[in-house]
Amino acid sequence: MNIIKLSKNTLLLLVLFLNSVLGYSQISPKEYNCYRSSSSLEIDGFVYDEVWRQTEWSDFFVDIEGNDTLIPDYSTRMKMLWDDNYLYIAAEIEDPHIWAKLKDHDNIVYFDNDFEIFIDPDGDGLNYFEIEINALQTILDLFLNKPYNKKGKADLFWNADGMKKGVKIYGEINDPNSEDLKWTVEFAIPWNCYHSRVNKDLKPSIGDVWRMNFSRVQWETEIVEGNYVKRLDPETCKSLPENNWVWSPQGKINMHIPEYWGYVTFQDEIEFDKSLWTEDGYPKFWIWMGGGNDNTAADWESIFRKLDDTGIKGFLFGADTALLAKVIPIADQYDIHVHAWFWTMNRSDALPEWLSVNQLGQSLADEKAYVGYYKFMCPAIPEVGEFIKQKMNSLAQVEGLKGIHMDYIRYVDVILPVGLQPKYGLVQDHIMPEFDYGYHPYMRSLYKKAYGVDPMELNDPGNDEQWLKFRLDELNKTVIGLRDHVKKKNINITAAVFPTPQMSSEMVRQDWGSWKLDWYFPMVYHNFYNEPISWITEVVAEDKAAVGKDSKVFCGLYLPGLKNGNDVTKAIKAAMAGGADGVAFFSYGGLNGNAKDQIKNYIQNNHTNYPPY
């Protein structure tokens, strides 16, 4: 028999190759910064209060073996704080079927679904502690002088004396008929609870590093006679193996390999996060989303958890008041600001007699301009302004709404972006009368009263500067009236606008540089204009110069046009290089895994802090 001898390096490469084929990543312990808390925490299981909001979540838990192809069915994550008395731990555990049966202290809690904590203070792989909890708040706590594979034995006589705990159920426990969303866990573990097994002071100092890990056990269940029971393997008639989802993967189904636990570094008090928020406390990263009428509460939980994990804290949402009222409390858990995305001048519910008219005398009530949903109203008609204000009043009454975000606050496109013209079979190198709107009889009567001539009788009305300015001014009056009306409601008023004031004036008769709104969201969709990503920098710089220091500019980026390589990262950097206060992504449907990872990585790589304010 011939024996093939392989070098150590060859063996290592072979192992790495096999792991990659099987879906395993090279095991690398996770890291987490645990910041000192300046405020006391009430331990009640609610993990979305102000102190916890300022604390970063961990990565979502993964398969215990590190197999990238085994994606957990439900999300789990944790966060930590510390002070002179306690280590604080919070966990969020998504679960559509919350159940638990074990009620006695030191029951083997992982026979239920549970959440588990592993703590090795000095990181030597010896003398470590384990705490488990189920949804009934039943605790199993134990001490191990060494791992089981080194002949360690569980010491169940150790108790985490003085520990505080809390669980909050979002649903109903042990009720298969309820719509369960998640359960959250909160701990305050005192530093002195370890003294009976480790005869030294374990309270950390700033810069100390402990080894820790976290696990979630999740069993497959079915409903039998109105009760949750574990699903059985049809061949063995025994319970199917549990799922094990962890913070830092272990390489095998064994939590007791401390060398693979994560590194937790104790830090001083956290400062205000500059990477997510502007200096005055507004989100830096936004996303537009419409629809969602059929979404369940669980769907919305998943959406906002995804945005939170990405770092997107601003949500521009097109919905009616009922849906806004439904989603805002869920978004608020994740400190996500919801603004009502409000189609302003373009309204499907507008009266036909209010609709805009083009240079040929054709009304949008009768003729289509580009698309059937273009139903722009004439801004000069007094009833139009009152109609919009009533709509805004209804939105402003939704509890927790942070602002109203106006869109389509303009006329019909007289010139389309050059990249979109072929879609409609057009070459718009001049003003075409059929797309030149603003000629409603009421608007014309106002102009004639002011200047003695019907604009229809001008030699070249589409290019007449006085007539153009008149239409811009009429829209400006409407916008300023709406702005002042909304500001009295003590919420923000913003607008989605075309790339620059100059382009807006020429393309859609929109003079947004004169509006003095809180923030602007210029839609700098470079691919619509056949421009490179670098063009974004020039546009944003022009916008910042136009609005000055009194307004913010959040650069709108079009995700479907940023699909190559690291285009999303390049676009964010281009916007920031132009001086943008943040960016907004169109839209949620385009937030695929690659885009999400790029946004999250950009934020993490640009993590700096403001002093607390």
C-alpha positions in Angstrom: 0.0 0.0 0.0 1.3 3.4 -0.9 0.9 6.0 1.8 0.7 9.7 0.7 2.3 12.1 3.1 0.9 15.6 3.1 2.6 18.6 4.6 1.0 20.6 7.4 0.2 23.5 5.0 -1.3 21.1 2.5 -3.5 19.6 5.2 -4.6 23.0 6.3 -5.5 24.0 2.8 -7.4 20.8 2.3 -9.4 21.4 5.5 -10.2 24.9 4.4 -11.3 23.7 1.0 -13.6 21.0 2.5 -15.1 23.5 4.9 -15.9 25.8 2.1 -17.5 23.1 0.0 -19.6 22.0 3.0 -20.6 25.6 3.8 -18.4 26.2 6.8 -16.5 29.4 7.4 -13.2 29.5 9.2 -14.1 30.0 12.9 -13.1 33.4 14.2 -14.5 34.5 17.6 -16.8 37.5 17.5 -16.0 40.8 19.3 -18.2 43.2 21.2 -17.6 46.5 23.0 -19.5 46.6 26.3 -19.9 50.2 27.3 -20.3 51.6 30.8 -23.8 52.8 31.6 -24.3 56.2 33.3 -27.9 55.4 34.1 -29.6 52.7 36.1 -31.7 50.2 34.4 -35.1 48.8 35.4 -34.9 45.1 34.9 -38.4 44.2 33.5 -37.7 42.5 30.2 -38.3 45.6 28.1 -35.1 46.2 26.1 -36.2 49.2 24.1 -36.0 52.0 26.7 -33.7 55.0 26.2 -30.6 53.5 27.8 -30.8 50.3 25.7 -31.6 52.3 22.5 -28.1 53.9 22.7 -26.5 50.5 23.0 -25.4 48.6 19.9 -26.9 45.2 19.1 -24.6 42.3 18.4 -24.6 40.5 15.1 -27.6 38.2 14.6 -27.0 34.7 15.9 -25.8 32.0 13.5 -25.7 28.2 13.3 -23.5 26.8 16.1 -21.2 25.0 13.8 -20.6 28.0 11.6 -22.2 26.5 8.6 -23.2 29.5 6.4 -25.8 27.5 4.6 -27.8 26.8 7.7 -29.6 30.1 8.3 -31.5 30.3 11.5 -35.3 30.4 11.0 -35.7 33.2 13.5 -33.5 36.1 14.5 -31.7 36.4 17.8 -29.3 39.1 19.0 -28.0 40.6 22.3 -26.5 43.7 23.7 -24.6 44.5 26.9 -23.8 47.3 29.4 -22.0 47.5 32.7 -21.5 49.6 35.8 -19.9 49.3 39.2 -22.5 46.8 40.4 -23.8 44.7 37.5 -23.2 43.3 34.0 -26.4 44.1 32.1 -27.5 41.8 29.2 -30.5 42.2 26.9 -31.7 39.8 24.3 -34.3 39.9 21.5 -35.6 36.5 20.5 -38.0 36.3 17.5 -40.4 33.5 17.9 -43.9 33.0 16.3 -44.7 30.2 18.8 -43.7 31.1 22.3 -43.9 28.2 24.8 -42.3 26.9 27.9 -43.1 24.2 30.5 -40.2 24.1 33.1 -40.9 26.1 36.2 -38.4 25.0 38.9 -35.0 26.5 39.5 -32.2 24.4 38.0 -34.5 22.4 35.8 -32.7 21.5 32.7 -34.0 24.6 31.0 -32.7 23.7 27.5 -35.3 21.0 27.3 -37.5 24.1 26.6 -36.6 26.8 24.1 -34.2 29.0 26.0 -31.5 31.7 26.0 -28.1 30.9 27.4 -25.2 33.0 28.7 -21.6 31.7 29.1 -19.0 33.8 31.0 -15.3 33.2 31.4 -14.0 36.2 33.3 -10.2 35.6 32.8 -10.5 33.9 29.4 -8.4 30.8 30.3 -11.1 28.3 29.4 -11.5 27.2 33.1 -13.8 28.3 35.9 -16.6 29.7 33.9 -20.3 30.2 34.5 -23.5 29.4 32.6 -27.0 30.9 33.0 -30.0 29.7 31.1 -33.6 31.1 31.0 -36.8 30.2 29.3 -39.9 32.2 28.5 -41.4 31.5 32.0 -38.2 33.1 33.6 -37.1 29.7 34.9 -33.3 29.8 35.6 -30.6 27.2 35.4 -27.3 28.5 36.7 -24.2 26.5 37.1 -20.4 26.6 37.4 -17.8 24.6 35.6 -14.2 24.3 36.7 -13.3 23.0 33.2 -15.2 22.0 30.1 -17.0 18.6 29.9 -14.5 17.3 27.3 -11.8 17.8 29.9 -13.8 15.9 32.5 -15.5 18.9 34.0 -18.6 18.5 36.0 -21.5 20.9 36.3 -21.8 22.5 39.8 -25.5 23.2 40.2 -25.0 24.3 43.7 -23.7 27.6 42.4 -26.4 30.3 42.2 -26.2 33.7 40.7 -27.2 35.3 43.9 -28.5 38.8 43.6 -29.2 38.5 39.9 -32.1 40.4 38.5 -34.0 39.1 35.5 -37.1 40.0 33.4 -38.9 38.6 30.4 -41.4 40.3 28.2 -43.7 38.3 25.9 -44.9 39.9 22.7 -47.8 37.6 22.3 -49.2 34.9 24.6 -47.1 32.1 26.1 -48.3 28.6 25.5 -51.2 29.7 23.3 -51.1 28.4 19.8 -53.9 30.7 18.7 -52.1 33.9 19.5 -50.0 35.9 17.1 -46.6 35.7 18.8 -43.8 37.9 17.7 -40.9 37.6 20.1 -39.8 37.5 23.7 -37.2 39.7 25.2 -34.9 39.0 28.1 -33.1 41.3 30.5 -30.4 40.5 33.1 -28.5 42.4 35.8 -25.8 40.0 37.0 -23.9 41.3 40.1 -20.1 41.1 40.0 -20.0 39.6 43.5 -22.2 36.5 42.5 -19.0 34.7 41.4 -17.1 35.0 44.7 -18.2 31.6 46.1 -16.3 29.9 43.2 -13.6 32.3 42.2 -12.0 33.9 45.2 -11.2 37.3 43.7 -12.8 40.5 42.7 -14.2 40.1 39.2 -15.5 43.6 38.6 -13.8 44.6 35.4 -11.8 47.8 34.7 -12.0 49.8 31.4 -10.1 47.9 28.8 -10.5 44.4 30.4 -11.4 41.6 28.0 -13.6 38.6 29.0 -14.6 35.6 27.0 -18.3 35.2 26.6 -20.8 33.5 24.4 -24.6 33.3 24.0 -26.8 30.6 22.7 -30.4 30.0 21.8 -31.9 26.5 21.8 -35.0 26.1 19.6 -37.0 22.9 19.3 -39.2 21.9 16.4 -42.8 21.7 17.6 -46.3 20.9 16.4 -49.7 21.6 17.8 -51.5 18.6 19.3 -54.9 19.1 21.0 -54.2 22.8 21.5 -50.8 22.3 23.0 -47.2 22.6 21.8 -45.4 19.3 21.6 -41.9 18.5 20.2 -41.9 17.1 16.8 -40.8 13.5 16.6 -38.4 11.7 14.2 -40.7 9.2 12.5 -37.9 6.6 12.4 -36.7 6.8 16.1 -40.0 8.2 17.6 -37.7 10.5 19.6 -37.7 14.3 19.5 -36.0 15.8 16.5 -32.6 17.4 17.5 -32.8 21.0 18.7 -31.5 23.9 16.8 -28.6 25.7 18.3 -28.1 29.3 17.3 -25.2 31.3 18.8 -23.5 34.6 18.8 -19.9 33.3 18.2 -19.9 30.0 16.3 -18.2 27.0 17.9 -17.3 24.8 15.0 -19.3 21.9 16.3 -22.5 21.3 18.4 -20.9 22.0 21.7 -21.1 25.3 23.6 -18.3 24.2 26.0 -15.4 25.1 23.8 -14.4 28.4 25.5 -11.6 29.1 23.1 -14.2 29.9 20.4 -16.3 32.2 22.6 -16.3 35.8 21.7 -14.2 38.6 23.1 -16.0 41.2 25.2 -14.1 44.4 25.9 -15.3 46.7 28.7 -15.3 50.3 27.6 -16.0 53.7 29.2 -19.4 55.5 28.7 -20.6 55.5 25.1 -20.9 58.9 23.4 -23.6 59.9 20.9 -23.1 57.9 17.7 -22.2 60.2 14.9 -22.4 57.4 12.3 -26.1 57.0 12.7 -27.4 60.4 13.7 -26.8 64.0 12.8 -25.3 66.3 15.5 -28.8 67.5 16.4 -30.2 64.0 16.7 -31.9 63.1 13.4 -31.3 60.0 11.3 -28.5 60.0 8.8 -29.7 57.1 6.8 -33.2 56.8 5.4 -35.2 54.6 3.1 -38.5 55.0 1.2 -41.2 52.4 1.3 -44.7 52.1 0.0 -47.4 49.4 0.3 -47.3 46.8 3.1 -51.1 46.8 3.6 -51.1 43.0 3.9 -48.1 42.8 6.2 -48.6 41.2 9.6 -47.1 42.6 12.8 -44.4 39.9 12.4 -43.6 41.1 8.9 -43.2 44.7 10.2 -41.0 43.4 13.1 -38.8 41.7 10.5 -38.6 44.9 8.3 -37.7 47.2 11.2 -35.3 44.7 12.7 -33.5 44.5 9.3 -33.4 48.3 9.0 -32.1 48.6 12.6 -29.4 46.1 11.9 -28.4 47.9 8.8 -28.2 51.3 10.5 -31.1 52.9 8.7 -33.0 54.9 11.3 -35.3 57.0 9.0 -38.4 55.6 7.4 -40.2 57.5 4.7 -43.4 55.5 4.5 -46.3 55.9 2.0 -49.4 54.7 3.9 -52.8 55.8 5.2 -53.3 56.8 8.8 -54.4 53.4 10.0 -51.3 51.7 8.7 -49.0 54.4 10.0 -50.6 54.0 13.4 -49.9 50.3 13.2 -46.3 50.5 12.3 -45.0 53.4 14.3 -45.1 51.7 17.7 -43.1 48.8 16.1 -40.6 51.2 14.5 -40.3 53.1 17.8 -38.9 50.0 19.5 -36.0 50.2 17.2 -35.6 54.0 17.5 -36.6 54.4 13.8 -38.2 57.7 12.9 -41.3 57.4 10.7 -42.2 60.2 8.3 -45.4 60.0 6.2 -44.4 59.9 2.5 -47.1 62.1 1.1 -47.8 62.6 -2.6 -48.7 66.3 -2.5 -49.7 67.8 -5.9 -50.1 64.4 -7.7 -53.3 63.0 -6.2 -55.5 60.2 -7.5 -58.3 61.5 -5.2 -58.2 65.0 -6.7 -61.4 66.5 -8.3 -61.2 66.5 -12.1 -61.7 70.2 -12.2 -58.5 70.8 -10.2 -56.2 68.8 -12.5 -53.5 70.6 -14.4 -53.8 71.6 -18.1 -51.0 71.7 -20.7 -50.1 74.3 -23.3 -52.4 72.6 -25.8 -55.4 73.1 -23.4 -55.5 69.3 -22.5 -56.4 68.4 -18.9 -55.0 65.5 -17.0 -58.6 64.6 -16.4 -58.8 63.6 -20.1 -55.3 63.1 -21.4 -52.4 61.0 -20.0 -49.0 62.6 -19.5 -46.4 59.7 -19.6 -48.2 57.5 -17.1 -51.8 57.1 -16.0 -51.2 57.9 -12.4 -50.1 61.5 -13.1 -52.9 63.5 -11.6 -51.2 66.8 -10.8 -53.4 69.6 -9.4 -53.2 73.3 -10.2 -51.4 74.8 -7.1 -53.0 78.2 -7.6 -56.6 77.0 -6.9 -57.4 77.9 -3.2 -59.4 74.7 -2.7 -56.4 72.7 -3.7 -54.3 74.1 -0.8 -57.2 73.5 1.7 -57.6 69.9 0.4 -53.9 69.2 0.9 -54.0 70.8 4.4 -56.9 68.5 5.4 -54.9 65.5 4.3 -51.9 66.7 6.3 -54.1 67.3 9.3 -55.1 63.7 9.4 -51.5 62.5 9.1 -50.3 64.9 11.8 -52.8 63.3 14.2 -51.1 59.9 14.1 -49.4 59.5 17.4 -45.6 59.2 17.1 -45.3 60.5 13.6 -42.1 62.5 13.3 -42.7 64.4 10.1 -44.5 64.7 6.7 -42.4 64.1 3.6 -43.8 65.8 0.6 -43.3 64.2 -2.8 -44.5 65.2 -6.3 -44.6 68.8 -5.1 -44.2 70.1 -8.6 -45.7 70.2 -12.1 -45.6 67.4 -14.7 -42.2 66.8 -16.1 -41.7 69.2 -19.0 -38.3 67.5 -19.6 -37.7 63.9 -18.5 -34.2 62.8 -17.3 -32.3 61.9 -20.4 -31.9 58.3 -19.4 -35.7 57.8 -19.1 -36.7 59.5 -22.4 -36.1 56.3 -24.6 -38.6 54.4 -22.4 -41.3 56.8 -23.7 -39.9 57.0 -27.3 -39.0 60.7 -26.8 -36.1 63.0 -27.5 -36.9 66.1 -25.4 -34.2 68.5 -26.7 -36.8 71.3 -26.5 -40.0 72.1 -24.6 -42.9 70.1 -26.1 -46.3 71.8 -25.6 -48.0 68.5 -24.7 -45.7 68.2 -21.7 -45.7 71.9 -20.6 -48.2 72.1 -17.8 -49.5 74.8 -15.6 -52.2 76.3 -18.0 -55.2 75.7 -15.8 -57.9 78.4 -16.6 -57.7 79.7 -13.1 -53.9 80.0 -13.3 -54.2 81.8 -16.6 -56.8 84.2 -15.2 -54.4 85.2 -12.4 -51.6 85.8 -14.8 -53.9 87.9 -17.1 -55.0 89.9 -14.2 -51.4 90.7 -13.2 -49.9 91.2 -16.7 -52.9 91.9 -19.0 -52.4 88.9 -21.3 -53.5 85.3 -21.4 -50.3 83.2 -21.4 -51.8 81.1 -24.2 -51.4 84.2 -26.3 -47.7 84.6 -25.7 -45.4 84.1 -28.6 -43.5 81.2 -27.0 -45.2 80.5 -23.6 -43.1 77.4 -22.9 -39.9 79.5 -22.8 -41.4 82.8 -21.6 -39.4 83.6 -18.4 -42.1 85.8 -16.8 -44.7 83.1 -17.3 -42.3 80.5 -15.9 -41.6 82.6 -12.9 -45.3 83.1 -12.3 -45.9 79.4 -12.2 -42.9 78.8 -9.9 -44.1 81.5 -7.6 -47.7 80.1 -7.4 -46.3 76.7 -6.4 -43.9 78.3 -3.9 -46.9 80.1 -2.3 -48.6 76.7 -1.9 -45.5 75.0 -0.5 -44.8 77.8 2.0 -48.4 77.7 3.2 -48.2 74.0 3.7 -44.8 74.4 5.4 -46.2 76.9 7.9 -49.3 74.8 8.5 -47.3 71.6 9.3 -44.7 73.4 11.5 -47.6 74.5 13.8 -48.1 70.7 14.4 -44.6 70.5 15.8 -43.4 67.9 13.3 -40.8 68.2 10.6 -41.7 69.1 7.0 -39.4 67.8 4.2 -39.6 67.1 0.5 -38.3 64.8 -2.2 -37.0 67.1 -5.0 -35.2 66.9 -8.3 -31.4 66.9 -8.2 -30.6 70.6 -8.0 -32.8 73.8 -7.9 -31.7 74.7 -11.4 -32.5 71.3 -12.8 -35.8 71.3 -11.0 -36.8 74.6 -12.4 -36.0 73.5 -15.9 -37.4 70.0 -15.8 -40.5 70.1 -13.5 -41.1 73.8 -12.7 -40.0 73.4 -9.1 -38.1 76.1 -7.2 -37.2 74.2 -4.1 -34.2 76.4 -3.2 -36.8 79.0 -2.0 -38.9 76.8 0.2 -36.9 76.9 3.5 -37.9 73.5 4.6 -36.3 71.5 7.4 -34.7 69.0 5.1 -34.5 68.2 1.4 -34.2 64.8 -0.2 -32.8 65.5 -3.7 -33.3 62.4 -5.9 -29.8 62.2 -7.3 -30.4 59.1 -9.4 -27.2 59.3 -11.5 -28.3 56.5 -13.9 -31.5 58.5 -14.8 -29.1 61.1 -16.3 -26.5 58.7 -17.8 -24.0 60.1 -15.4 -21.2 58.4 -13.4 -21.4 57.9 -9.6 -18.9 60.7 -9.2 -21.6 63.2 -10.5 -23.4 62.8 -7.2 -20.6 64.7 -5.4 -21.1 67.7 -7.7 -24.8 67.7 -7.3 -24.8 67.5 -3.5 -22.2 70.3 -3.3 -24.5 72.5 -5.4 -27.5 71.7 -3.2 -25.7 72.4 0.0 -24.6 75.8 -1.3 -28.2 76.5 -2.4 -29.9 75.8 1.0 -27.1 77.1 3.3 -26.8 76.1 6.9 -30.5 76.3 7.8 -31.6 73.2 6.0 -30.2 69.6 5.7 -29.6 67.7 2.5 -30.1 63.9 2.5 -29.0 62.7 -0.9 -31.5 60.3 -2.5 -29.8 57.2 -4.0 -31.5 54.7 -6.4 -30.7 51.2 -5.3 -31.6 49.4 -8.6 -29.1 51.6 -10.3 -26.3 50.6 -7.8 -26.1 46.9 -8.5 -22.5 46.4 -9.6 -19.9 45.4 -7.1 -19.6 48.1 -4.4 -21.6 50.7 -6.2 -23.7 51.4 -3.0 -20.6 52.2 -1.0 -19.2 54.4 -3.8 -22.5 56.3 -4.0 -22.6 56.9 -0.2 -19.0 58.2 -0.3 -19.8 60.4 -3.3 -22.8 62.0 -1.4 -20.8 62.5 1.8 -17.9 64.0 -0.2 -20.3 66.6 -1.5 -21.3 67.6 2.0 -24.5 65.6 2.4 -26.0 65.4 5.9 -27.0 61.8 5.1 -28.5 59.6 2.4 -31.9 58.1 1.6 -32.3 54.9 -0.4 -35.0 54.2 -2.9 -36.4 51.9 -2.0 -36.9 49.1 0.6 -37.6 46.6 -2.2 -34.1 47.1 -3.5 -32.4 46.5 -0.1 -31.0 43.1 -0.9 -28.3 41.4 1.0 -25.4 43.0 -0.9 -26.8 46.5 -0.6 -27.6 45.9 3.1 -24.0 44.7 3.8 -22.5 47.7 2.0 -24.6 50.2 4.0 -23.9 48.5 7.3 -20.1 48.2 6.6 -19.9 51.8 5.5 -21.6 52.9 8.8 -19.4 50.7 10.9 -16.2 51.8 9.2 -17.2 55.5 9.7 -18.1 55.0 13.4 -17.3 58.2 15.3 -19.0 59.9 18.2 -20.3 63.3 19.2 -20.2 64.4 22.8 -23.5 63.6 24.5 -26.1 66.3 24.0 
